[in-house]
């Protein structure tokens, strides 16, 4: 198959030229936080061209499309979980909060709910900021909300550009970042994060994986086509630590290193002793630090990360349970099915069916 490659600034007027340029397929990966980007994607979704969209945001035209489209969404549960672990492993915060996007967007609500749920599961409460009128100037409301938080506070912003508003509000209120407000955001847009004061810590999506998968998925669409939309959930890769978040305590540093090792090696059949040996500490000490900061054990963390990998495998292909078990570090399919049912309260088959139904609902709602 001959593929024509065209690189163009993603403006609505350029999208209108795609048919004349004989474009064979499109991968769209542009932040959906501006009217211009949403307008361009809306026009693109109405073209009869195979389309893969990375983080589509809320877009009626995209949601309505059913033919030759794949939506790759950054998993909100992954965002909420890594943010909660990050703040808790720092220690010292007396409160936690989430700042919704200025517009009423589903992706923002999902991120906030996931963050609150992740904190709640670890015995902490999240205070959610929602504008009283979405789309209006809510700067004074953010200022008042920040004043109300017990300090020091750990705050997650819906995305990087929303975090800039929080930085301005803290300056107006005389709140020092990160001493009074430890601020974290999502997307890790280096242009924004490196050029504000203080520089902004941000959750980084797994851009390398999403790029590879987007290319493979587009190639498949162009070869075979699809009459139904397909949704792929992408986990986040890491947190880029900058000056807007608190310095990590020695205990927090140990826990964060352990988490990084677990995420990288959870599918290799590792246990708590392997993690402790890698870090050069005793297993009881490592478990103590996990319980102090994250309210969980090393073993439970390994199991949770392994099951995340299982869910990613189940949602991204038609692999058998035996194949998934082998790739994710389980001794056999029976062990995987037992642990999966115990953790999620449903069988692998039931999860796959529910996931498929929710994906189709998301894409066609």
Phi, psi and omega in degrees: 000134179268126183246127178266128180254128178227130175250123182215149175298134188279082174244153183303321181293328176288321178301322180297340181271351185305315180302320180293334180275000180057045178292132182272332182187159186225134166253120183249117180223084182222135178307134185265034186256013179230149178301324181296316180295318180294323179294318180296317180294323178300315179295320181295320182296337182272354177277150179271066182226134175308134192221129171243124183244123177265121184053072185288345183068202177263114183212111184302321181294320178293315181296330182279340184284137181241342186257135171051053179217139173234132178251122179252106185253135173292123187295118181296327178296323177296319178296310182299320183291313183291326178292317179297316178299320183296310181295315183293326180289340176288325184073158172097341181284137178264346178205165180223145182214162177229133180254113179294160175295157184294332176260156182280090185246137181299319181299325180290318178298318181296319179296316180296316179296321180293320178296315179298318180294319179296321177292317181299320180295343179251014174083018180240155182253144177246132176260119185267132173259120173237133177299144177293329175227110180294137179092348179267170177288112184248020185300315181294327177293319178297319178302313181295319179296317178297321178300326186282345184283132170300136184255148358286148183242144173258118186239130173255126176263150185301325180199173187298316183291332175290326179297329178298324176295321179295320178299316178297319180295320177298320179297318179295322183276356182073026179265126182277135175254125007260008185300312180268320180230113174271114192249128178233146178226191185229142174115329180053052174284105188299325179301318179281312189293328182271348186242028172239169183233112001282165176299152195255123172288138186210148177282127185260119175296158179281079187293325180295313180296317181297324178295313178299313182295321180299317179298316180294319180292320178295318178301318178295318178299318182291330180280315190245336184073171179204135179267352180235146177290153180232135181244130178242127177268130181252129175280160178276160186266310187192181173244128174272111184276122175233197191281354184279351179244157183298150172296145184276135177289163177304320178294318179295322179297319178298315181295318180296320176296322178295317180299316179299317179294319180296314181298325182283330190239007187299332183271010179257014177076024182286158174236177181305323181295323178298318179295313180298317179297321180298324182271352178074032178230168178282153178297317178302320180295317181296317178296322179299313180296321178297317181291323179297315189263323186247356180059035177211178179251166178298317181299318179293324177296315179300314180298318180296317180292323179294320180289331172298317178297322177299313181298321178296320178295317182294325185274346186255003180187189182251031180297148175286162179298323178299317180294319178296317179301316180297319183286336186254012170088016176267149184293326178198176182295327181296317178297317178299312183298322179295312181293323180296313181296321180294321184281315187260347181075017177209160180283167177300317179299317179295320179296315180300317180295315180295319180296318179296319180292319180291326179296317180292323178295316179302317187281339184248359181287000000 
